Amino acid sequence: MLAKAVAAVPDQPTDGPAWSYEPKWDGFRALVFRDGDDVVMSSRGGKDLARYFPELVEAARVELPDKVVVDGEVGVVREIGGVRRLDWDSLSQRIHPAASRVAKLADETPAIFIGFDALALRGRDLTGEPFDVRRAALLEAISGAGRFQVSRVTTDPDTARDWFTAFEGAGLDGVVAKPLAGVYVPGKREMLKIKHKRTADCVVLGYRVHKSGTGLGSMLLGLYGDDGDLRMVGGSSAFSDAKRVELQEMFEPMRLDPENVAQGELSRWRSAGSGEWIPIRQELVVEVAYDQMENGRFRHTVKFLRWRPDREPSSCGYDQLDVPLTYDIHDVLESTDA
């Protein structure tokens, strides 16, 4: 089940609580299945995460009950500035093709799993149950005494707003609101998320060479529309000289056609010939920070934040975006009503 971005923590209705609020964890979303000694850890796109986190597989066999499925986030906790917090850099380094490196990092930077939902317990399918039932099952499944932990929740919106500010220093990413009466609906954006920054996960479509002729000038990005078509939405270009060369060397083997380039759209700022770009295989996902969208594109150049090896390119659609990005001008101007 997915989340839709909103601008603020929603209030509870006057006739009783409808939302459960919890911190938004900044890690790899994962489903963990345990059936006897068989443990499967899958990303939301179906990628096998178990091979990268063997310590969590072993912990699942010891800490979780049999025939259980839990939904949550994988993270790495490190002490930074005297405070224990989630560390994205350490987590992202755990995705490595070499088994020896995986084993070394599992020992040096072991991961934890923060559970926030239960889909099955002792063979019982819970996806059709309301969240309060699933939450009770989650607490029964995870004791919190080892590598498997449980996220805090509250039904008080003021507490959730306090969490939004106070927990940022712990490496958290905002607040999530779940409908208390809602069932678990895979692939649907039934939850709400309130983040500290406006970000989007985009597919890397290709790149332009820097005007100097050396290194990458800009990384071109795309999002999938509801019709399944991948559309170019903008680019990211604020890289150091060393990073430009590194990225070009990284993208060069991924070129779709080493002999030809594509032509970008003309605009009043770009003349014919200056929009040439080099398409690459659509395999990489990047998280970027942006301010606004206009006509389905980023209004300004976006800021590269990090790679997302846990995301499938096909999952990068417009539906992840914060929708209310434009305003009626009369909502901004002073009222002239008598």
N, C-alpha and C positions, 0 to 999 in steps of 0.2 A: 504494500500500500504506500502511496506517495503523498507528497504534501504540496500545496499551492502557496505561493508567497503572498503575504498581506502586509500592510504597513504597520499594524499595531496589534497588541494582544487583545483579542475580542473579550468583551464583558460577558458575564453570565446573564441570561434572561431573568426577568423579575419573578417568574413562576418556578424557579429552581435551577440548579446547575445543569448545564448541557455540555460543558467542556471539561476535559482533564488537561492540565498544563504540565509540561515537563521541559527540562533543558534540551537544547538541540546540540547533539554531540558532533564533534568535528573529526570524523574518522572514516573507515570503510564500512558502509552498510553491508550487513551479512545476515543470512539465514543459516542456523546451525541445526542439523538433523542428527539425532542419535537413535540408533536401533541396535541394541546390544553393543558389540565392539565396533560396529560400523558407524563412522562419523563423517558426515558431509558438511562442508562449509562453503556456501555459495554466495557470490555477489548477487545483487538484484538483477543483473543482466545474465546470470548463469555461469559466470566465471568460477573456476575452482580456486578457492582461497586457502584450502586446507594445506596444500603443498608449501605455502609460504609461512604458515603459522602452526608448525607441528606441536608447539607447547600448548596451544589451545585445543588441538585434537586430543592430546593426552588428558588435559584437564576436563574436557567434555565427558570422557569415559568415566572419570572419577566423580565429578561434581554434578552431572545432570542425571535425572531419572531416565529410565528406559522409554523408548518410543515417544520422544518429545521433539518438538520443533519450536525454536525460539528466534525471534527477530530482534536485531540490535545493531550495535556498532563496535567495530574493532578499533582499538586505539593503543598507543604506546604512551605510558606515563614516564616523564622525566622531571628531575628537579632542575628548575631554571630560576636563577636569582633567589634561591632559597625557598621557592614555592614549587610544590608538585603540581604539574599540569600536563595536559595532553600535548604531545609534540608531533606535528604533522610531518616534519622533515624526517624524523626517526621512523615514523610509520611508513612513509613512501619508500624509504630505502629497503624495507622488508620485501618489496616485490622485486625479486632477483632471480634470473634463470639458473644460476649455479647452485646446486644442492649444498655444496660445502659452505657457500656464503650464507645461504638460508639458515643452516645449522648454527653458524657462528653468530648471526644476528639474533636468532632465537634465544641464545644464551646471554648476549650482551644487552639487547633491548627487547625483552619479552613483552608480549602484548597482553591486553585484557579484553574481555568482551562485556559490554554494557547492554544488558537486555532491557527492551522496552515494550515487548509484546510477546504473547505466546499463541502459536497457531495450532498446537496439538500437545496433549499431555497424556502419557500412558495409553497412547493409541486413540484417544478421543479427539475428533476434529473440533477445534474451537473457532474456526473462521466465521461461523454463523452466529456466534455469541456476541453480546455487547461487550464493550471494552472493560467494564468493571469485572465481568466474569473472566475475561482473558488476563486481566491484571492479577486477580487472585491466583490464577493458575501459574502465572509467571513467578510470583512470590513463592509458590509451592515448589516450582521447578528449580529455582536458583536461591541458594541460601546466602550467597554473598560472602562466603568464607574463603574463597580462593580466587582464581582468575576470572570466574564468571560473577559479574556484579549486576545490580538492578538499578535502573534510573529512578530518581525521585520524581514524585508527581504531587500536584496540588489542584484543588478546585477553586482556589482564591486568586482572582486575576491580579490583585495588588501584589501578592507574593510572587506571581509569575513575572510581573514587571520589575520587581526587585531582582529576581534571578537574572533577567535580561541584562542588567547592568553589573551585578555583583559577580556573576559566574564567568564573565568575559575573560577575567584574569586567569581563569583556570583552563583556558584554551577552548572554551565552548563557543558555539556559533550563533546562539540566540535562544528562542523558545519555540516549542511545538505545541499546538492545541489539537486534541483529538476529541471527536464527538463521543460522549459517554455511552449513548445508545447505539452508536454505529457498529456495524459488523466489519470484519476485516475483508476489504475488497482489493485483491491484487491488481496492480496496474492503474488504479484510480487515485486521483488526487483528492482524497476525502479528508485529509488532515490539513491544518494550516501551519505555516512556518513564518516566524518573524525573525529576520536576520539583522545583524549589525551592519551589513554592507549589502549592496545590490550586486549580485554576481550571476554569472551564467556559465554553464559548461558547454563548450562549442567544439565542433569538429574542425580540425586543421585541414583546410582544402589545398593550401599551397603557399607560395611565398613570392615576394618580389626581391630582386637583387638590389642591394644598396646603390645609391646614386654614384658612389665612388667606384663601383664595379667589383667591390670585394665584400663578401659577407651578405647576410640577410638584411634587406631593408624593412620589410614588414611581413608579418605572419597573417595570412588571410583565413577567415573563419566562416563557418557555416552553421545553420540550424535547420532541422527538419520541420516542414510545415505539416498541417493536418492531412494534406494530400500525399504525404510520403516523399515529396521532393525536397532535396537539399538546396538551400538558398544561401548565397553569400550575404553576410550581414555586416561585415566590416573587417578591421584589421588591428593588429597590435604592433607597435614599432619602437617603443622606448627601450632599446637594448644597448648595452655597452659594446664597444668595438670587439672585445674578445668574445662576447656572447653571440654577436652577429656571425662571426666566423664559425663558432661552435654549432650554431643552429643550421647554417648552410651545409656544413659537413654532415650533420645529422639527417637533413632532408634530401640531400643529393641522391643517395641510393634509392630513395622512395619515389623518384620522378616517374610519372606515368609514360612520358615520351621524352627521352633524353635529347631528341633533336629539335623539338618544337616547343613553343610557348603559347599561352592563351592570351586573349585580349580582354582587358577589363572594361567596365562601363565608362563611357565618356561623361564628363561633367563640366561645369563652368570652371573648375579648378584644374582639370586634367585634360591635356590635349591628346590628339591621336598619337599612338606610339608610346606614350609615357605610362599607359596602363597595363603593359605586358606583365604577366605573372606566370609562374611555373606550377602546374598542378602536381600534387603528389597523391599517393595512395591514402585513402580516407580511413586511417587506422588510429590516429592520435586524437585524444581529447584533452582540452586545456580549460582551466577555470580562469575567467577574466572578470575584472571589476569594470562596471560601466555606470553611466549616469542616467541616460535616457535612450529610448528608442523612438524612431520616427519612420513611418511607412515601412515597418518591418525590418529596419536596419538600425545599428547603433548610430546615434547622432554624432558622437565624437569617437576619436581613437580610444580603444579600450586598453586597460592595463593588464599585462600578464601577471597572474598570481602563482599558478602551479600547474603541473601536469596531473591528470586524473587517470592513472592506470587502472583504477577500479571501475571506470565507466565505459560502457559500450558506445561507440559513435551513434548507433541507431537510437539511443535514449536521449540524445541532445535535441530536444524540440522546443518550439515556442511556448509550450504549455508550462515550462518551468519558470517563466519570467513573471516578474511583478507587473500586473496589467495596468493599474491606474497611473500611467506616466504622463498623461496629458491633461490639461485643465482648460475649462472654458475661461476665456479672458475676463469675463464679468465676475468670476469667482476670485480673481486676483486684484482687480481694481477696487478703489473705494466706492461705496454705494452712492449713487446720485439721487436716490429716492427722497422725496420731500418728507 
